[in-house]
Amino acid sequence: MSSLPEAVQLGEWRVEQELDLIRRNGQAIKVEPRAMRVLACLIARAGHVVSVEELLEQAWPDVVVGPDSVYQAIGLLRRTLGDDRHHPVYIEHVPRKGYRLVAAVGAPVSPLAVAVNGTPPPAAPTNAAATDASATHPATVPAEQRSAPLRRVTWAALGIAIATLGAACLLVRDYVRQPPAASTPAATAGIRAPAATSPAPPSIAVLPFLDLSEKQDLGYFADGLSEELIDLLARGSQLRVPARTSSFYFKGKTATLADMARALNVDNLLEGSVRRSGTRVRVTTQLIRADSGYHLWSQTYDRELKEAFTLEDEIALAVTRALQVKLRAEQAAPRVRASAEARTMLLQCHFFTRRNTPADADKALACFRELLALAPDDASAWAGYADALMRLPAIRELSVAELHKGAAAARRAAEHALTLDPGLAAAHAILSSVDRLLDRNWSAAGAEIKAALASDPDDPAALLSAANLARDLGQFDRAIEFCEHARVRDPLNFQPYARLAVIYLYQGKLPEAEAAVRRRIDLAPEGIGAHAQLVDVLLARGQREAALQAAEQEPDEEMRLVGLALAYQALGQQPRADAALADVRRKWGNRYPTEMAEIYAYRGETARAFSALELAFASGDPAVNTIRADSYFKPLVSDRRYDVLLHRLNLAQSAALF
């Protein structure tokens, strides 16, 4: 299929195939890439019938799909354009033959002309069928850990924060493997949302760049380019830039640019795409004003792939000039780079790390080992390798011995990274997690967090790690401050809300705790541990039937059984409570003894609760380190054995250390 010009006018819509985008009167809507290919094919043959077979061939080359794919794409296009299949003004169905575009197709309208004149002029029709097309209907597009407190803070909790390109930390097993939410999040009562009005500094969100290459094999490069731009603009200018987790929240979703900007609380959006042709890559970028949808700046770059890594500096400089801010002197100067081969491999390694599947975890570790052989002096590569090691427990069921072995290897990698770059925040954050969860060395953990925040005081990963440390030490006000800072910096990341819920629950602020959990569920409704955390809050509020329903919705089997054991106990259904407890004990009692202790404590079986806590301490279960913030253990606080355990965990006098 011959590609369209950079943009064409289709009826009232400006179609930009390069970015899979259509615009009208300041409204901008993303279109699913295959649907855009179908639309491009129809535009190229405007006024003529295009068969389903031809649309399949053009939009799904080298992919075996059936006619249903075309029907779904046409349906999506009609909904997006506001068309009516019974009275079409854009796409007409010709029975037994195919589809025909009947709307006017013409030269694109300049956004500047729209800004000056108010409304776009009518497009010049290119065929007779288009001449009779009527005005379109308005498009209808929807606006788009469990720590129970901190149940299963296992070794994924060691997987702290830090993919080196700015990902949010995945500190707790409960907080990982979260699929994106299905719709744009709405505000939740009881949780302070970021201010609706724009702050004094200009703000911008870097949306994930699209991989428009034929083979769809540049995803790692597109993601990496977006992440490096986020990092460069956040660190190197006066701009306020949402972190990666929030900026990538809308990846693969249908939402208007206005909705994205509203959810991210930004004035401007930077979007782009990458394509490969042989050894060359084309990067197209656009800077868009969120309130009007107008372009402030756009540019297309053609480079050899090995030369493409200089683009971040060029794009960042162009963006800051367009927004009339300056890059800091150290960022404006050309940066010392690793080789193109090493940088390409680093992006691929991080790409595998963040996908959080067992197969990708193996690929990530193998990728980093190959990278370190190629670039042994790359501090970011060593920190990335440490991060990949820390995430393993979030993906696989590992023995305690395997957990300790992996954490020790992560420590060595992070320490080596700091010998190469003493100010690397990612490495300091990893060491803080190991010190906190593995060694129970609270003063060392605090020192590492201070070093990480000194390097980047706005890094959400370091802020969440600091919140975890303050929470474990019982410094709840400071923990809340760190969570709030992280939430403003990364507004669509569910993790600050998961942590806030733990703290509010322990403090007895039950409405606030429930609001935080429900906000977490809004942002990651299918997430592991979210409904289990809701069980804890609902039980504290005396809503036992609702707690049982929440437990039944938990997707993780072990967490679901723990929630059921608690909910049945609250409801007085003793046989069911005992059966659920027996299942937990048989399947996971030795692996997660702290959770067993929570169930026993809730049942009033104090001796068994302390026996389970003793096992947790002896086995090195990191969840036991959170007992000062675990509301299930509040009935144990007056027991002498509780104070003894605090001393053994080095927590009795540790509050002053941080």
KAKA-V120593 format. One record per residue. N is the residue number from 1. PHI is phi in degrees with one decimal (NA if undefined). D_LAST is the distance of its C-alpha to the last C-alpha in Angstrom with 1 decimal. Layout:
BEGIN
n={N;N}
phi={PHI;PHI}
d_last={D_LAST;D_LAST}
END
This chain:
BEGIN
n={1;2;3;4;5;6;7;8;9;10;11;12;13;14;15;16;17;18;19;20;21;22;23;24;25;26;27;28;29;30;31;32;33;34;35;36;37;38;39;40;41;42;43;44;45;46;47;48;49;50;51;52;53;54;55;56;57;58;59;60;61;62;63;64;65;66;67;68;69;70;71;72;73;74;75;76;77;78;79;80;81;82;83;84;85;86;87;88;89;90;91;92;93;94;95;96;97;98;99;100;101;102;103;104;105;106;107;108;109;110;111;112;113;114;115;116;117;118;119;120;121;122;123;124;125;126;127;128;129;130;131;132;133;134;135;136;137;138;139;140;141;142;143;144;145;146;147;148;149;150;151;152;153;154;155;156;157;158;159;160;161;162;163;164;165;166;167;168;169;170;171;172;173;174;175;176;177;178;179;180;181;182;183;184;185;186;187;188;189;190;191;192;193;194;195;196;197;198;199;200;201;202;203;204;205;206;207;208;209;210;211;212;213;214;215;216;217;218;219;220;221;222;223;224;225;226;227;228;229;230;231;232;233;234;235;236;237;238;239;240;241;242;243;244;245;246;247;248;249;250;251;252;253;254;255;256;257;258;259;260;261;262;263;264;265;266;267;268;269;270;271;272;273;274;275;276;277;278;279;280;281;282;283;284;285;286;287;288;289;290;291;292;293;294;295;296;297;298;299;300;301;302;303;304;305;306;307;308;309;310;311;312;313;314;315;316;317;318;319;320;321;322;323;324;325;326;327;328;329;330;331;332;333;334;335;336;337;338;339;340;341;342;343;344;345;346;347;348;349;350;351;352;353;354;355;356;357;358;359;360;361;362;363;364;365;366;367;368;369;370;371;372;373;374;375;376;377;378;379;380;381;382;383;384;385;386;387;388;389;390;391;392;393;394;395;396;397;398;399;400;401;402;403;404;405;406;407;408;409;410;411;412;413;414;415;416;417;418;419;420;421;422;423;424;425;426;427;428;429;430;431;432;433;434;435;436;437;438;439;440;441;442;443;444;445;446;447;448;449;450;451;452;453;454;455;456;457;458;459;460;461;462;463;464;465;466;467;468;469;470;471;472;473;474;475;476;477;478;479;480;481;482;483;484;485;486;487;488;489;490;491;492;493;494;495;496;497;498;499;500;501;502;503;504;505;506;507;508;509;510;511;512;513;514;515;516;517;518;519;520;521;522;523;524;525;526;527;528;529;530;531;532;533;534;535;536;537;538;539;540;541;542;543;544;545;546;547;548;549;550;551;552;553;554;555;556;557;558;559;560;561;562;563;564;565;566;567;568;569;570;571;572;573;574;575;576;577;578;579;580;581;582;583;584;585;586;587;588;589;590;591;592;593;594;595;596;597;598;599;600;601;602;603;604;605;606;607;608;609;610;611;612;613;614;615;616;617;618;619;620;621;622;623;624;625;626;627;628;629;630;631;632;633;634;635;636;637;638;639;640;641;642;643;644;645;646;647;648;649;650;651;652;653;654;655;656;657;658}
phi={NA;-71.0;-75.5;-73.7;-59.9;-52.7;-158.7;-134.0;-96.9;-119.8;56.7;-89.8;-105.0;-93.3;-104.3;-118.1;-63.1;-56.7;-109.9;52.1;-136.7;-126.1;-134.1;-160.4;49.1;84.5;-93.5;-126.6;-129.7;-75.9;-118.1;-54.7;-54.2;-68.1;-62.7;-64.3;-64.9;-61.8;-62.7;-61.8;-64.6;-65.3;-64.8;-62.3;-114.8;-51.4;87.9;-113.4;-77.5;-115.4;-71.9;-60.9;-61.4;-68.0;-64.5;-61.2;-65.1;-80.1;-91.4;-127.7;-64.7;62.9;-127.3;-88.0;-136.4;-105.1;-57.6;-56.0;-62.3;-67.5;-60.0;-66.6;-64.5;-64.1;-60.0;-63.4;-62.6;-63.1;-64.2;-69.8;-78.9;80.8;-90.3;-122.5;-65.7;-80.3;-134.0;-71.6;-119.3;-122.0;-121.9;-104.9;-91.4;-106.8;-52.0;65.4;-123.8;147.8;-131.0;-135.7;-82.1;-112.3;-80.1;-68.2;-121.4;-151.5;-67.2;-68.1;-89.4;-66.3;-57.4;-65.3;-64.0;-63.7;-62.1;-80.1;-92.1;94.2;-132.8;-73.3;-70.2;-65.3;-75.3;-75.4;-68.6;-112.1;-156.8;-64.0;-62.4;-70.2;-61.3;-88.3;-65.3;-94.1;-66.5;-80.8;-78.0;-60.5;-70.5;-113.7;-128.1;-61.9;-65.3;-97.5;NA;-13.4;-134.5;-129.4;-72.9;70.2;-66.5;51.7;-80.7;-60.4;-72.5;-63.5;-61.2;-67.0;-74.8;-57.5;-64.3;-178.5;-65.1;-66.8;-93.9;100.5;-74.1;-72.0;-75.3;-111.5;-89.0;-129.2;-55.4;-62.1;-101.1;-118.3;56.6;-99.0;-72.1;-65.4;-69.9;-85.9;-148.2;-63.8;-67.5;-105.3;-64.8;-116.5;-60.5;92.7;-117.8;-70.3;-88.4;-56.6;-56.6;-74.1;-84.0;-72.7;-73.2;-59.2;-69.8;-59.9;-129.4;-152.1;-111.1;-94.8;-76.0;-61.4;-66.6;-89.7;-93.1;-103.6;-69.0;-57.7;-88.2;52.6;-114.1;-112.2;-58.4;-62.1;-72.2;-62.0;-63.1;-63.7;-63.1;-60.3;-66.1;-68.3;-66.6;-58.0;-64.9;-66.2;-70.7;-69.0;-85.6;-104.6;-147.4;-86.5;-72.4;-94.7;-127.6;-58.9;-73.8;-58.5;-55.4;-72.8;-63.3;-89.2;-59.1;-91.4;-61.1;78.8;-109.4;-94.8;-157.3;-74.4;-61.7;-64.0;-63.2;-61.2;-63.2;-65.8;-67.2;-89.1;57.6;-128.8;-91.1;-136.1;-129.8;-111.6;-130.3;-169.2;-148.4;-129.1;-134.8;-117.3;-134.5;66.6;-95.6;-104.9;-128.7;-110.4;-116.4;-110.1;-130.0;-142.0;-106.7;-124.2;-78.0;-66.7;-76.3;-118.2;79.6;-83.2;-74.1;-96.5;-168.8;-149.2;-160.9;-117.6;-117.9;-115.6;-142.0;-66.4;-55.6;-68.2;-100.6;-70.6;-75.9;-79.4;-67.0;-55.1;-64.3;-64.9;-66.4;-60.3;-64.3;-65.1;-64.2;-64.8;-65.3;-63.6;-92.4;59.3;-123.3;-118.3;-74.6;-63.2;-56.1;-69.9;-88.6;-68.7;-74.3;-57.4;-93.9;-73.0;-116.7;-72.8;-62.2;-59.5;-63.0;-67.4;-67.9;-61.3;-66.8;-62.1;-61.9;-64.5;-60.8;-65.9;-58.7;-67.3;-57.8;-80.4;-79.8;54.1;-122.9;-56.7;-63.9;-71.2;-62.3;-63.2;-63.1;-63.0;-63.8;-64.6;-63.8;-65.7;-63.9;-65.9;-64.2;-67.3;-69.5;-79.3;-133.7;-66.8;-102.6;-90.9;-62.9;-63.9;-66.5;-65.8;-66.8;-63.9;-64.5;-61.8;-62.8;-62.4;-65.0;-70.3;-83.1;-52.7;-63.2;-74.7;-112.5;-120.9;-84.3;-109.4;-72.9;-60.0;-62.2;-66.7;-62.4;-64.9;-63.7;-65.0;-65.7;-64.2;-66.7;-64.4;-60.5;-61.9;-66.0;-66.3;-63.1;-66.3;-58.5;-73.2;-68.6;-88.3;-147.1;-61.3;-98.8;-71.5;-61.3;-59.0;-67.3;-61.0;-66.5;-63.1;-62.5;-61.6;-66.4;-65.2;-60.7;-74.4;-93.8;-91.3;-98.8;55.3;-100.9;-69.7;-67.3;-66.0;-61.8;-63.9;-63.4;-67.7;-66.0;-60.4;-66.2;-64.0;-72.4;-66.0;-73.2;-149.2;-69.1;-107.9;-70.6;-59.4;-62.6;-66.5;-64.5;-69.5;-64.6;-63.8;-63.2;-61.5;-64.6;-61.6;-62.2;-63.2;-85.6;81.6;-91.7;-68.9;-62.4;-68.1;-61.4;-63.8;-59.5;-64.2;-63.8;-64.3;-62.1;-64.7;-66.6;-67.7;-71.7;-136.8;-67.0;-108.0;-88.7;-73.9;-64.6;-58.7;-69.1;-61.5;-71.7;-60.6;-61.1;-60.8;-68.8;-61.6;-63.5;-65.0;-77.4;81.6;-89.5;-70.5;-60.0;-66.5;-63.6;-65.6;-60.9;-65.9;-63.7;-67.5;-66.2;-58.1;-67.6;-56.0;-79.5;-145.2;-64.8;-99.3;-69.2;-64.9;91.2;-67.1;-72.5;-64.6;-68.3;-63.7;-54.5;-59.2;-69.5;-65.0;-62.7;-63.9;-88.2;79.1;-96.0;-72.2;-63.3;-64.0;-64.1;-62.4;-62.7;-64.1;-60.7;-67.9;-89.0;-69.4;-75.2;-81.8;-61.6;-64.7;-66.3;-63.0;-65.3;-61.0;-60.8;-66.7;-59.3;-73.5;-66.4;-62.3;-62.8;-63.8;-82.4;76.3;-91.0;-61.3;-58.6;-68.5;-62.3;-65.3;-66.1;-65.1;-60.9;-63.3;-64.7;-62.5;-62.6;-67.7;-88.4;-135.4;-57.9;-77.1;-81.6;-125.8;-66.4;-64.5;-68.6;-60.0;-62.3;-62.9;-63.4;-61.6;-63.0;-66.7;-80.4;81.0;-94.0;-62.0;-61.4;-67.1;-62.1;-70.3;-63.5;-66.2;-65.9;-63.3;-63.4;-61.8;-64.7;-67.8;-85.1;83.1;-65.0;-67.2;-63.4;-66.6;-68.8;-99.3;-63.8;-72.4;-118.4;-97.5;-66.9;-68.2;-96.7;-58.6;-66.5;-91.6;-59.9;-79.4;-81.9;-57.6;-64.7;-66.3;-63.9;-60.9;-65.2;-59.1;-63.9;-68.0;-88.3;62.8;-101.6;-64.0;-118.8;-85.6;-59.8;-80.7;-82.1;-136.1}
d_last={62.0;62.2;59.0;59.2;59.0;55.5;56.1;59.0;59.8;60.6;62.0;59.3;56.6;55.5;54.8;52.5;52.9;50.7;47.6;49.0;48.9;51.4;51.3;53.3;53.0;49.4;48.5;47.2;47.1;46.1;48.9;48.5;49.6;52.6;53.7;53.6;55.9;58.3;58.3;58.9;61.8;63.3;63.0;64.6;67.5;67.5;70.7;71.4;70.8;68.2;68.5;65.7;66.4;65.9;62.7;61.4;62.5;60.9;57.6;57.0;58.4;58.2;56.6;58.7;58.3;60.9;62.3;59.7;57.2;59.4;60.0;56.2;55.7;58.6;57.2;53.8;55.5;57.7;54.7;52.8;55.9;57.0;60.2;62.5;64.3;67.3;67.7;65.9;65.5;63.3;63.9;67.2;68.0;71.4;72.5;73.1;72.4;68.8;67.0;67.9;65.9;67.8;65.5;66.2;64.7;64.5;62.8;59.2;58.5;56.3;53.2;54.0;57.4;55.9;53.6;56.7;59.2;57.1;58.6;59.6;63.3;65.0;64.9;68.2;69.5;70.4;72.7;75.0;73.0;70.0;72.2;72.6;68.9;67.6;64.3;61.4;59.6;56.0;53.6;51.6;48.2;45.4;42.4;40.3;23.3;25.1;22.1;23.7;21.4;20.4;23.5;24.0;20.6;22.5;22.3;22.9;19.3;18.9;21.1;18.3;19.0;21.2;24.7;25.0;27.3;24.7;24.9;22.3;20.3;21.9;19.1;20.9;24.5;25.0;24.1;26.6;30.3;30.6;34.0;34.3;35.2;38.8;38.7;37.0;34.2;34.9;32.6;31.4;31.5;28.3;26.1;25.9;27.6;27.2;29.6;33.2;34.1;33.3;30.8;32.1;31.3;33.6;32.2;33.5;33.0;34.2;36.0;36.5;39.6;42.6;44.2;47.9;49.3;52.2;50.6;47.2;45.7;43.5;40.7;38.2;39.3;39.3;35.7;34.5;36.2;34.6;31.1;31.5;32.9;29.9;27.6;29.9;30.5;26.9;25.7;29.0;30.2;29.6;30.2;28.0;28.3;27.3;25.7;27.8;27.3;28.7;31.3;32.6;32.7;36.4;37.6;40.9;41.1;43.7;42.3;43.5;41.6;41.4;39.6;37.2;36.4;36.0;33.6;31.5;31.9;33.4;36.5;37.6;37.9;38.5;40.4;42.4;44.2;45.1;48.4;49.8;53.3;54.0;51.7;50.8;48.2;48.6;45.5;46.3;43.8;44.0;41.9;42.7;42.2;40.8;42.7;46.1;46.0;47.5;46.9;45.3;45.7;46.7;47.5;48.7;47.9;49.9;48.6;49.1;46.3;45.2;45.0;43.3;39.8;40.5;40.8;37.2;37.5;40.8;39.9;36.6;38.7;41.4;39.0;37.3;40.8;42.1;39.2;39.7;36.2;35.6;33.8;31.6;33.5;31.6;32.2;35.8;36.8;37.8;35.0;35.5;36.1;36.5;39.9;41.2;41.6;38.0;36.7;39.0;37.8;34.1;34.9;36.8;34.0;31.5;34.2;34.7;31.0;30.5;33.6;31.9;35.2;36.0;38.7;36.5;33.7;36.3;37.5;34.0;33.4;37.0;36.6;33.5;35.2;38.3;36.3;34.5;38.0;39.1;36.2;34.2;32.5;31.1;27.3;27.2;29.5;27.3;24.2;26.6;27.9;24.5;23.9;27.4;26.7;23.5;25.6;28.4;27.3;27.4;31.1;32.4;32.4;31.1;31.2;28.1;29.5;29.9;26.3;25.0;27.5;26.6;22.9;23.8;26.1;23.5;21.2;24.2;25.1;21.7;21.6;25.1;24.4;21.9;24.7;26.8;24.4;21.2;19.9;20.5;17.8;19.3;19.1;15.4;14.7;17.1;15.5;12.1;14.2;16.2;13.4;12.0;15.5;17.8;16.2;13.6;11.6;8.0;7.0;9.7;8.8;5.6;8.1;10.7;9.4;8.9;12.4;13.8;13.0;14.4;17.4;17.9;15.8;18.3;18.4;18.4;17.6;14.3;13.6;14.5;12.5;9.3;10.9;11.6;8.2;7.2;10.7;10.8;8.2;10.5;8.7;11.9;12.5;9.7;11.0;14.4;13.8;12.8;15.9;18.1;17.4;18.2;21.2;22.7;22.4;23.9;25.9;27.9;25.2;25.1;21.6;19.6;22.2;21.9;18.2;18.9;21.7;19.6;17.3;20.4;22.4;20.0;20.0;23.8;24.2;26.9;28.7;25.5;24.7;28.2;28.3;25.3;26.9;30.3;28.9;27.5;31.0;32.6;30.8;31.3;33.9;34.8;31.2;30.4;28.6;29.0;31.7;30.2;27.2;29.8;31.3;28.3;28.3;32.0;32.2;29.8;32.1;35.1;36.7;37.8;40.5;38.3;35.6;38.4;39.5;36.0;35.7;39.1;37.9;35.0;36.2;34.2;36.4;33.8;31.7;35.0;36.1;32.9;33.3;37.0;36.3;34.1;36.5;39.6;38.1;37.4;40.9;42.5;44.0;43.4;45.5;43.7;40.2;41.2;42.6;39.5;37.4;39.9;39.6;35.8;36.0;38.9;37.4;33.6;32.9;32.1;30.1;28.0;27.9;24.9;27.1;29.9;27.8;27.1;30.9;31.7;29.3;30.9;34.3;33.5;34.0;31.3;32.5;32.7;29.2;27.8;30.1;28.8;25.1;26.2;27.8;24.7;22.7;25.6;26.3;22.8;22.7;19.3;19.8;19.4;15.7;15.6;17.5;15.1;16.0;19.6;22.1;24.8;23.1;22.9;26.3;25.1;22.4;25.0;26.3;25.6;25.2;22.1;20.3;21.7;20.3;16.8;17.2;18.7;15.9;13.4;11.9;13.4;11.0;7.8;6.5;5.7;3.8;0.0}
END
